[in-house]
Amino acid sequence: MLPTIGTATLAQAVLIGHSFGALLCLAFTVRNPGLVRGLVLVDPPSEWAHMDRQRAWLLRGGIQLSRLGAVLARLGIVRACLALLTGGVPAAPRYFVKLFGPTTARTLERLVGEVRKLPPELHPVVQALWCQPKCFLAMAAYLGALPEAIAEVGRVPPLTVPLIVISSGDQTPDVLEAHQALARKSTMGRHVVAAHSTHWIPFDEPGLIVTAIRDVVQKH
């Protein structure tokens, strides 16, 4: 996934990653431990560590839907759907249930709800990015790499740098336990629960992440 980088060319850095990005931070740390000064991992998808039949089925379905999303984006359908949702058309959710089914419709509404937490001036930028096929193709690639990325967690050696793992407040007990175990990978590890957040902690409690970054920098 990630190449090893010569330690002579780069200074140490604090890595911050949310969701799949947390796995990338861990992969980089495994390959380049001398370059990592500390880690802040925000709600890593630890629930995918045990890839049973149901999760494998969901993963394959997610990849197929992402590829379908790329096709719909090329046809302009994604742009039209986002315009309806962000425009507050009352009947939009009902239309989406008929077109895509209840699960996809709920996902669309939830994603748009998260975007609305951003400053209004950023909404057109996000909408423009989501309307591009490459956005969906990138998601398909992320999902395809998820099993390998999750495996990196098991290969992380004991760490001696500051590590803070932040969990969303709606996580299940087994995921919280996995996040606690991940924090214990470091002799300077700490687990924090963002009690007022869903998975999108950067939108719900950004100050919590900023505080964690400052703590990691100061402890080094």
C-alpha positions as CSV (number, residue, x, y, z in Angstrom):
1,M,0.0,0.0,0.0
2,L,2.6,2.5,1.1
3,P,6.3,2.6,0.2
4,T,9.0,3.0,2.7
5,I,10.6,6.4,2.6
6,G,14.2,7.2,3.4
7,T,14.5,8.7,6.9
8,A,17.3,11.0,5.8
9,T,15.0,13.1,3.6
10,L,12.1,13.9,5.9
11,A,11.7,15.1,9.5
12,Q,9.4,13.5,12.0
13,A,5.7,14.3,11.8
14,V,2.5,13.8,13.8
15,L,0.0,11.9,11.8
16,I,-3.7,12.5,12.1
17,G,-6.2,10.2,10.3
18,H,-10.0,9.8,10.4
19,S,-11.7,6.5,9.6
20,F,-9.8,4.8,6.7
21,G,-7.2,7.6,7.1
22,A,-6.4,6.2,10.5
23,L,-5.4,2.9,8.8
24,L,-3.2,4.7,6.4
25,C,-1.4,6.4,9.3
26,L,-0.8,3.0,10.9
27,A,0.5,1.5,7.6
28,F,2.9,4.4,7.3
29,T,4.0,3.9,10.9
30,V,4.7,0.2,10.3
31,R,6.9,1.0,7.3
32,N,8.5,4.2,8.5
33,P,8.6,4.2,12.3
34,G,11.5,6.7,12.4
35,L,9.4,9.4,10.7
36,V,6.5,9.3,13.1
37,R,6.5,11.6,16.1
38,G,3.0,10.8,17.3
39,L,-0.4,9.6,16.2
40,V,-4.0,10.8,16.5
41,L,-6.4,8.2,15.1
42,V,-10.0,9.3,14.8
43,D,-12.7,6.5,14.9
44,P,-10.7,3.9,13.0
45,P,-13.0,1.2,11.4
46,S,-11.9,-1.5,13.8
47,E,-15.2,-3.3,13.3
48,W,-13.9,-4.7,10.0
49,A,-11.0,-6.5,11.7
50,H,-13.1,-9.7,11.7
51,M,-14.1,-10.3,8.1
52,D,-16.9,-12.8,8.4
53,R,-19.2,-13.8,5.6
54,Q,-21.7,-11.0,6.2
55,R,-19.0,-8.3,6.3
56,A,-17.4,-9.7,3.1
57,W,-20.8,-9.5,1.5
58,L,-21.3,-5.9,2.6
59,L,-17.9,-5.0,1.4
60,R,-18.5,-6.4,-2.1
61,G,-21.8,-4.6,-2.2
62,G,-20.2,-1.4,-1.2
63,I,-17.6,-1.7,-4.0
64,Q,-20.4,-2.4,-6.6
65,L,-22.5,0.5,-5.4
66,S,-19.5,2.8,-5.6
67,R,-18.8,1.8,-9.2
68,L,-22.5,2.3,-10.0
69,G,-22.2,5.7,-8.4
70,A,-19.4,6.6,-10.9
71,V,-21.7,5.7,-13.7
72,L,-24.6,7.8,-12.3
73,A,-22.2,10.7,-11.8
74,R,-21.2,10.6,-15.5
75,L,-24.9,10.7,-16.4
76,G,-25.5,13.7,-14.1
77,I,-27.9,11.8,-11.8
78,V,-25.8,12.4,-8.7
79,R,-25.8,16.1,-9.3
80,A,-29.6,16.1,-9.6
81,C,-30.0,14.0,-6.5
82,L,-27.7,16.3,-4.4
83,A,-29.5,19.4,-5.7
84,L,-32.8,17.9,-4.5
85,L,-31.5,17.0,-1.1
86,T,-29.5,20.1,-0.4
87,G,-32.4,22.2,-1.7
88,G,-34.7,20.8,0.9
89,V,-37.3,19.4,-1.5
90,P,-39.8,17.7,0.9
91,A,-40.5,14.8,-1.4
92,A,-36.9,14.0,-2.3
93,P,-36.4,11.2,0.3
94,R,-39.6,9.5,-1.0
95,Y,-38.3,9.6,-4.6
96,F,-35.0,8.2,-3.6
97,V,-36.6,5.2,-1.7
98,K,-38.4,4.4,-4.9
99,L,-35.3,4.7,-7.1
100,F,-32.6,3.2,-4.9
101,G,-34.3,1.4,-2.0
102,P,-34.5,2.5,1.6
103,T,-30.9,1.7,2.6
104,T,-29.3,3.8,-0.1
105,A,-31.8,6.6,0.4
106,R,-30.9,6.7,4.1
107,T,-27.2,6.8,3.3
108,L,-27.7,9.7,0.9
109,E,-29.7,11.7,3.5
110,R,-27.2,11.0,6.2
111,L,-24.2,12.1,4.1
112,V,-25.9,15.3,3.0
113,G,-26.8,15.9,6.7
114,E,-23.1,15.6,7.6
115,V,-22.1,18.1,4.8
116,R,-24.6,20.6,6.2
117,K,-22.5,20.8,9.4
118,L,-19.8,22.5,7.3
119,P,-19.8,26.3,6.7
120,P,-22.4,27.1,4.0
121,E,-19.7,28.5,1.7
122,L,-18.1,25.0,1.4
123,H,-21.3,23.2,0.4
124,P,-20.9,23.9,-3.4
125,V,-17.3,22.7,-3.3
126,V,-18.2,19.4,-1.6
127,Q,-21.2,19.0,-4.0
128,A,-19.0,19.6,-7.0
129,L,-16.5,17.0,-5.8
130,W,-19.1,14.4,-5.1
131,C,-20.5,14.8,-8.6
132,Q,-17.3,13.6,-10.2
133,P,-17.0,9.9,-11.1
134,K,-13.5,9.7,-9.7
135,C,-14.9,10.4,-6.2
136,F,-16.9,7.1,-6.4
137,L,-14.0,5.2,-8.1
138,A,-11.8,6.3,-5.2
139,M,-14.3,5.0,-2.7
140,A,-14.4,1.6,-4.5
141,A,-10.6,1.5,-4.3
142,Y,-10.6,2.3,-0.6
143,L,-13.1,-0.4,0.1
144,G,-11.1,-2.9,-1.9
145,A,-8.0,-2.1,0.1
146,L,-9.8,-2.3,3.4
147,P,-8.9,-5.9,4.3
148,E,-5.2,-5.2,3.7
149,A,-5.3,-1.9,5.6
150,I,-7.0,-3.5,8.6
151,A,-4.3,-6.2,8.6
152,E,-1.8,-3.5,9.2
153,V,-3.3,-2.9,12.7
154,G,-2.2,-6.4,13.7
155,R,1.3,-5.7,12.5
156,V,1.9,-2.5,14.4
157,P,4.7,-3.1,16.8
158,P,4.8,-1.7,20.4
159,L,5.1,2.1,20.1
160,T,7.0,4.6,22.2
161,V,5.5,7.7,20.7
162,P,2.3,9.5,21.9
163,L,-0.9,7.9,20.5
164,I,-4.5,9.0,21.0
165,V,-7.4,7.0,19.7
166,I,-10.7,8.9,19.6
167,S,-14.0,6.9,19.4
168,S,-17.4,8.3,18.4
169,G,-20.0,8.2,21.1
170,D,-22.3,5.9,19.2
171,Q,-19.8,3.0,18.9
172,T,-20.6,-0.5,20.1
173,P,-18.8,-2.0,23.1
174,D,-16.7,-4.3,20.9
175,V,-15.4,-1.4,18.8
176,L,-14.6,0.6,21.9
177,E,-12.7,-2.3,23.3
178,A,-10.8,-2.6,20.0
179,H,-10.0,1.1,20.1
180,Q,-8.7,0.8,23.7
181,A,-6.5,-2.1,22.7
182,L,-5.1,0.0,19.8
183,A,-4.3,2.8,22.2
184,R,-2.4,0.3,24.4
185,K,-0.1,-0.4,21.5
186,S,1.8,2.7,22.8
187,T,3.5,3.2,26.1
188,M,2.1,6.7,25.8
189,G,-1.3,5.7,24.5
190,R,-4.7,7.1,25.5
191,H,-8.3,6.4,24.5
192,V,-10.9,9.2,24.3
193,V,-14.6,9.0,23.6
194,A,-16.3,11.8,21.7
195,A,-19.5,11.5,23.6
196,H,-21.4,14.0,21.4
197,S,-20.3,12.7,18.0
198,T,-21.2,10.2,15.4
199,H,-18.5,8.8,13.1
200,W,-17.9,12.3,11.6
201,I,-16.1,13.6,14.7
202,P,-14.2,16.2,12.6
203,F,-17.7,17.8,12.0
204,D,-19.3,17.2,15.4
205,E,-16.4,17.9,17.8
206,P,-13.4,19.3,15.9
207,G,-12.1,21.0,19.0
208,L,-11.5,17.5,20.6
209,I,-9.2,16.6,17.7
210,V,-7.3,19.9,18.0
211,T,-6.8,19.3,21.7
212,A,-5.5,15.7,21.0
213,I,-3.1,17.0,18.4
214,R,-1.7,19.6,20.8
215,D,-1.4,17.0,23.6
216,V,0.6,14.7,21.3
217,V,2.9,17.5,20.1
218,Q,3.6,18.7,23.7
219,K,4.3,15.1,25.1
220,H,7.0,14.4,22.6
